[in-house]
Amino acid sequence: MRYSMSYKQHYEEWLLKTDEDTQKELLSVIENEDEIKDRFYAPLSFGTAGLRGVMGAGLNRMNKYIVRHTTQALANLINQRKMNHMGVVVGYDTRLNSHFFAFEVCRVLTANNIKVYMFDELRPTAEVSYAILKMKAAAGINITASHNPREYNGYKLYWSDGIQISPAEAEIISKERENTDLFSDVMLADDEKTENNIIYLDKSFDDGFLKEISNLTINKNVILEQKDLAIVYTPLFGAGYRLVPEVLKRAGFENIVAVSEQSQPDGNFPGIKTPNPEYAENLELAIKTARQQGSELIIGTDADADRIGIAIRTDTGNYITLTGNQTGVILLEYMLSARKNAGTLPEKAAAVKTIVTTELASRICENYGVEIYNVLTGFKYIGEKIDEFKKTGRTYVFGYEESYGYLLGDYARDKDSVSAALLICEAAAYYKSCGKTLYVALNDIFEKYGYHAEDTSELYMKGIDGLEKMQATMNNLRENAPIELGGIKIVQVKDYLAGSDGLPKSNVLYYIFEDGTVLIIRPSGTEPKIKIYILTRGNNKTDTEEKINLIKSDINMKYV
C-alpha cells in the first residue's frame, strides 16, 4: 500500500476503486474536509492486538477492504512459510458485520489455497484459541472488538501456538501489508468456492472445549450439594449466551436465571453504551433480576466472552460489583486452598499476572508456595509463560489481569469467561456450604493478607493528533519525572521502554512509593488513551481511597 500518498489522494482512489455502497458513504462526506482527513490520514494501525477501529469507509476504519488486505498479508506469510496445509481457524462475535467480515477473511484465504476452519456461529474468544491448538492450525482470526462500543469492530490474530501474535510477528505482518496493494494485490474467491473450502466447526466441537473446562472443577460434591445456588447470568448480547449456562449445567448447577432482555445475540447492544461487564450500569438489569429471584451471584460477560464481571450480595442484602482484581483474588484464593486441601496442587505450581494487577495475588501465591510471575499488559504474555513452563517443568495453574480476564488451565492461550464463570460459581457453592457468602470470603482475604485497593483511570486523546498527544504526555513524564505524588515520596522508577525486570521493552512507566504504593502509566494498545493504574495497601477502605484520590489529583494537576 502506498502510505506516502496524501489523505486526499487515498480518498480519491477509494472513490474510484470501491463498491457502490462504499462510494455513497464517501460521497456523503465530500464537503467535510476534517472527516475525510480523519478517515484517510493514516491506515488503521496493526499491532499485537491486531486491528480495532470504528466501522465505516476509509483507510482508518474497519471495513471489508481493510479486512481483506490484512488477511492477504497474513496469507502471504503463511504461504511463504509453507504452512497453508495446516489451515486457519476463523471465529467471530455478535457485533454488526462480524460474520460478514469473517466470511471475507475466508474468501481471501481460499483464494490463496489455505484451508479454513470456521465456526458455524459466534463463539467465545478462548474457543478460537483452543481450536487452533486442537486442529494444529497455522493461525487463527477472531473478528471482534471485545468490550468496545457498538460502532467498533476488530481483527484478533493468533499464531499456531494459540497465542495472540508477538510484537515481532506483528511487525512482519505490518511490513507485508505495506508491500501489498490494498486493491490490486488482494486475491478473492467467490462464495461457492469459499463454501467448498470451509470446514465448519459446529456444536459438536464445543464438547471438547467444555470437557476441558469441566475437568477443572475441584469440589464436584460441593457443587452437587449446592446445586440450587441462585445464579443470574447476562451475556450482554454476546458470545457467551450459550456456553456459559451450558458449562454450569454440566457441572450440576440447576438454578441459573438468564436476563431475558440481554440473552440473545444482538450487535446493537440495546440499552447499553458498551458490552463491558466492567461497568456496573451494564449489570443493572441483572441485579434487578437477582433481587426478584433472591440470587446471591450475578455473572456478566462481554461481546466475545473473554471478560467476566461479577456482582455479589452483601450481608445487608444489597448488591455490589467486584473489580477485576477482587474477582481474581477470590478465584485464586479459593482455587489454591481447595487444590491444596484436595492434594492436587502441583509441586511446581506457577501463576502469572500482569504488572498492573494487584500485588495481593503475590501474597496469596506466597502463602501456598506457588511461584508467581509478572508479565507486561496483554494476555499474550500470559500465554507465552504457559508455553515456557512446559519447557521448564513448572505447571501453570492460573493467570489473570486486572481488566477482568482469567484463564484457569492450559487448554487455551487467551482469557476465558466460560471457565472463570464455572470457578466463581464453584467458589460460591463452597463458601455457602461453609455458611459464608462471597462477600464474606472477600473480606476474609483482606483480613488475612491486608486491605488492598486498586484504581484504573483513563485519559482519552482522540482525533488526528491523538497519538502525538499520548506520546507527548509520556515524554513529559520522562523528562519531568515526579519526585512525590499525593504527599508520598517516590523511591523507585522503572522505565520499561529502556528494559526492566527482564521483560520486553514497552512504553510503560512504573513508580514505586515509599509506602509500597505503585503507580503505572502506559498508552493503551487498542484505543487512543493513556491508562493510569494505582495499586495500594492500607488499614481499610477509607485509608486506601484517600491515598488513591490524592495521587490522582496530583497527576491531573501536573501532567494533564
N, C-alpha and C positions, 0 to 999 in steps of 0.2 A: 504494500500500500504506500502511496506517495504522501507521506506525512508532511513533506515540505510544501505542499500546496496550501494556499490560504484558505481560511474558513469559507470565503465566498466561492472559491473555485470548487471546493468539495460540495458545497450546496448546489452549484450549477451542474456538477457531474451527477449528483443524485437525481436531479430533475430530469436528466437525460436517460439514465440507466435503470431506474427503479420502476416498479409496477404502478398501475394507475392509482391505487389507494394511497400508496406512499407519496406519490406526486401531489395528490389532492391535499394531503396533510401539510406537505412542504409549501405548497402554493398559498395555503391559508395563513402562513406567517411571513409572506413575501414583503410586507410593509413593516415588519418588526425586526429591525437590524439586530437588536440585543438578543432576541430569541434565536435568530439564525446563528449568531455567533456562539451562543450557549450550546446549540445542537452540534456545531461543527468545529469549534475552536481546537478540539483535541479528540482523539479516539477514546472510547470507553476503555479505561485502563484495565489491564490484565495482570493479576498478581497471584499470590499463593491461594487466595480465596476465589480465584477465577474471575468471573465478571459479575458486576452487580450495578444496576442503574435503573433510572426511570424508563418505562416503556414508551416508545414513540419513534418517529422517523428521525434519523440523523446519525452521525458518526459517534456522538457522545450519548447514545441512547441504546436501550435493549430492544432489538428488533430482529427479524429473520435474517437480514443481511449480515449483521454482526455475529449472530449465532452460527450461520453458515461459514463465515470467514474464519472464525476461531476454530471451528471443527475441521476445516480444511487444513489449517496449520497443524492441528493435532494429528490428522490423518497422514500428513506428510512425514511427521516424526515417527509415527508407528510403522509406516512402510519403509522408511529409511532403516529402521532397526529390525525389519523383517519380523514384526510381531502381529501382522494383520490376521493370521490364522487363529490367534488367541481370542479375538473378538473384543468388543467394548460393551459394557453394561450401561444402559440408559434408563434413568428414572426421572420422575417429575413430581411436583407437589400440586396443591389445589389452586394455585394462582391463575389469574387470567393469562391465557396464551401458553401456559406451561406445557400442556400436551402438544400444542401446535409446534412450539419450539423444539420439543423432544423429537417429534417426527422429522422436523427439518434436519436435526442432528443425524438421524438415521438415514435420511436421503443422501447426505454428504458422505457418510461412512460407507454406505452401499456403493456409491459411485466410485469409491476408492478401494473396492474389493475387500472391505473389512466386515467381518461377521458382527452381527448386532444381537445382544440380549436386551430386550426391552420389557419392562414391567407392563402388565396389561391394564393397570390403573395406578393411581397415586400410591406411593409407599413412603414410610419413614426414611430419612436420610441414612440411618445406620444400616438399613437393609440393603441399600445400594453398595455400601462398603462391604457388607457381608457377602453379597452376591459376587463382587469382584474376586474375593478370596475363594469362594466356593466354586466358581466357574473358571478360576485361574485365567481371568481376563487380562488383557494388556492395559486396560484403563477403564474408568467409569466416569459418567457425567450425570449430574443431577441438576435438573432445571428447577431452581428455587432461589428465592431471596430471603429464605428463612423467616425471620421475625419482622422484616421491614414493612412499611406501609403498602397498601394495595397497589399503588401505581408502580411499584418496583418489581423487577424480576431479575434472575441471575443464573449463573452457569458455574456450578461447582465441579472441579475437575480432580479426579483421583488417578493415581498411577496403579501399577499392578499389585502393589503391596496393600491396597485398600486405603491408603493414607492420602489426604489432600496433598497436592504437589508441593515440592520443596521450592525455596526461592531460586535455586539453580535451574530446576526444570521450568519454572515459570519464566525465567529469563530466556531460556532456549525457545519456548513456545512464542514469547513476545517477539523475538527476532524473526521467527518463522512467519509470524503474522505480518511483520514489516516487509518481508520479502515476497509476500503473496498478495496479488492484486485482489481487491475486495470483490470485483465483478468478473473479470476475465479468467482468473485462476481458480475459481471455485467450481468444483465438479458436483453435479446434482443429478441423482437418479429420479426416474418418475415414480409415482406412487405404487404402481403394480410391482415393479422390480424391487422396490424397497420392502414392501409387504412380504415378498417371497424370501427376502434375506433375513428378516427379523425372526428370531426365536423368542417367543413370548414367555415371560416368567409369570405364571398365573398363581392363583391362590394356593395351589399345592406346594409351590416353592416356599410359601410362608411357613409351612410346617417345620422345616429345618431351622429357620430363624427363631421361631417361637420355642422350639425344643431346647436350643442353645440357651435361651433366656430362662426357661423354666428350670433348667438344671442348676441355675444359680441360687435357687431358694435354699435356705439353711434350716429353718424350723418349719417343716411341712406340717407337722402335727399341730403346731400353734395356729397355722392358717385354718386348718380344718376345725379346730376348737372355736376359732373366732370368725367363722365363715360369714356370720351376719354383720361383720364390721360395716358400718354405714359409710359408703364412699360415693362422692359426687364427682363426675368427670365431664370436662368440656374439652373437645379438641380444637375449639376456636375456629371451626370450619375447616380444619386442616387434615393432614395425612395420618394422624393418629386415630381417626374416628373409628376404625375397625379393629386394629391390632391391639391397642391398649386395653379395651374391655375384654378382648379375646384372651390375652395372656393372663389377666386377672381371674377370669372364669376358669381357665385351665388349671390355675393354681388352687382353686377351691373357693374363691370369694363369690358370694351369691347375692350380695346386696349392693349392686352397682347401679346408680341412677345417673343417666345422661341428661345434660342440659339440652332439652329438646330444641330450643331456639338456635343452638350453635352446633348441633351434632352432625349435620350433613355438609359435605364439601361445598364451599362457595368462595370463589376468588374475590368477590366484592367485600367480604368480611363485614356484612351489615351490622351496624350498631357499634362497631369498634374502629378506632383510628388505625390500629396496627395489631396483627395477630400475635402479640407478645405476652406470654403469661407472667412476665416480669412485672407488668403494670397491674396494680391492684384493681383499677377500674375495669380491667378485662375479665376479672373473676367475680364481678358484682352479681351477675345472673346466677353463677354457680353458688355463690354464698346465699343468695335468696332461696335457691332450690334446697341448699343444705339446711337452712332454718326450717323450711317446710317439712323436710324429711327427718330432721333430727340427726343429721350426719356429722361425723367427727372430723372427716378428712375430705379436702377438696383438691382435685388434681386438674391442672390445665396444661395443654401442650400447644406448641406453635405450628405454623403452617406446614413445615416439613417434619414436624415431630422429632426434632433433635433436642429442643429445650423443654424443660418442665418447670412449672410454677406450682407452689403448694400453699394452701391456706388451711389453718387448723383452728379448732375450737379451744378457747382458753378456759380457765377454771371459773370464769364468771359467765360463761355461755356465749361470749362474743367471738367473732372470728378475726384472725389476723393473718396477713400474708407473710410468708417467710422470705428472706433474701436467699439468693443462690448460695451464699456462704453458709447460712443457717441450715438449709436443706442438706448441703454437703456434709456438714459435721454430724448431723443426725444419722445420715446414711453410713458414714464412716465409723462412728462410734458403735452403732448397732452391729454392723457387719463384722468388725474386728472382734468385738466382745462375743458375738454369737459363734463365730468360727473358732475362736479360742476355746470357748466352752464345749463346742462340739468336737474339738480335736482336729479340725480341718484347716486351720490356719497354717500355710506352708512355712517351713523353717526359714526360708529366704524370701519372705513376702515383701513386695515392694508396692508403693503407691506413688502417684505422680500428681502434682498440682502446678498451676501456673504461678508466676512470680507475683501476680496481682490478687491471688487468692489468699484467704485468711491464714495466718500463722497458727491458728487454733488447730488446724489439720495436722500440723507438725507435732504439736503437743500430744494429740491423740495417738498418732502413729508411734511416737516415742514410748508412750505408756504400754503399748502392746508389742514392742520390739520389732516394729515394721519400719523398714528404711523408706524415707520419703524423698522424692527428687523434685526439684523445681525446674520448670522449663519456661520458655517465652510464651506470651499470649498466643493462643491458637491451638486447637485440638490436634492439629497435625503433629505438633511436637510431643504430645502425649502418645500418639500413635507410633511415633518413631522410637520412643522409650520402650514400648511394648515389644517391638522387634529387637531392640538392643538387649532387653532382659533375656530373650530366648537364647542369645549367644553367651551371656554372662552367668547364666544359671539362676537368675532370680525369677520369682513368679509374680507376675502382675496380678494385683487383687482389686485395685480401684484407682480411678483417675477422675479429676474434675477441675472445672474452672468456675470462677465466681459468677459468670454470665449464664448460670442455670443449665450447665451441661455436665453430664456424668456418664461414665462407662464402667460397668462392673466386671466385665470379662474380656477375653481376647478374641471373641467371635467376630468382632468388627474393629475398625480403627477410627471411628468417629463417635461423637456423643449420641446417646440413645435414650429418649424419654420412655421407651417401652420397658426396658429393664429397670430404669430408675423408678417408674411407677410401681412395678412389682415389688421392689425392695422397700419403698416407703410404706406400702400397704402391709408388707410383712412386718416391718418395724412397728407400725401402729398396732397390728394384731398382737405382737409380742408384749409391748408395753401395756396394752389393755388387759392381757392375761395376768400382768403383774399389778393391776389396779392403777395404772398410770395412763396419762394421755401423752401425745407427742409434745404438747406444751410443757408438761412437767418434765419430760425427758430432756427437752432442750435446756430448761433451767437447771436440771441436774448436771448437764455438761458444763454449764458456766460455773456452777458451784464446785465442780471437780477440777476444772482447768483454769478458772479465772474468766472474768467477763471480757469478751472480745466484741468489738463492733467495727463495721466497715461502711464506707460510703463511696459511691461511684457517681461522678457528675460529668457532664459533657459540655464542651464549648463548640457550637456549630459554626462552621465557616464556609457557607455555601457560595456559589457563584464562580465566575471565571477565575477570580483571584483567590479562591478558597484554599488551594494547595499552597499558594505563596504565603497566605496569612498563617497557615498551620506551621510552615517551616520557619517563618519569622518569629512566631511565638516560641518555638523550640530553640531557635538561635538565641533569642533574648534570655531564655532561662540558662543557657550555657554560658553566655557572656556576662550575665549579671546574676550569678548563682546566689540564691538566698542563703543567709547565714542562720537565720531563725525564722520561723513562721508560727503564728498563734502564740507567741511568747515562749516557744520551746526551741532550744538550740538544736541545730542540725550538726551531727557529729561525723557523718559519712555520706558521700555522694558517689553513686555508681552510674557511669555513663555506658550503657550497653552498646552504643554506637562505636565506642572505642574498644569494645570487648570487655566482658566482665563475667566472672563466675564460670568460665569455660563454656558459655553459651554463644550461639551465633550472634554476629553483630546485628543490632536492631536499634531503631530510633526511640529509645526508652531512657528516661531519667529516673533514678531510684534514690530517694533521700531517706536516710535513717536518722531519727531524732534521739536525743539523749534519754528519753523515757521509753524507747523501744517502738514508738510510733513510726510507721512507714508511709511515705508518700511516693506514688508512682505517677508519672505523666508520660503519655505517649499519643501519637496520632492514631486514629482508627485506620484499620486496613481495608474497611469496606464502605465507609461513609466520610463526608467532609467534616470531620470533627476531631477535637482533641479530648481524650479521656483522662480523667483525674481520679485516682484511687487513693483512699486514705484507710489504712489498717491500724487499729489501735487497741489498747487494752487498758482497763481501768477498774475501779472498785464497783461500779454499777453503770446502768444505762445513762443516767444523768451525767456522770463523770465523763464517759466516752463521747457523748453527744456534744458536750461543751467543747472538748478538745477539737473534735471534727469541725464544728462550726467556726471556731476561731481560726483554724488553719485555712478553711475555705474562704473566709472573709479576707484574710491577708493575701491570698493568691489573687482574688478578684481585684483588690486594690492595686497590687503591684505589677501584675502581669497580664491583665485582660484589658 
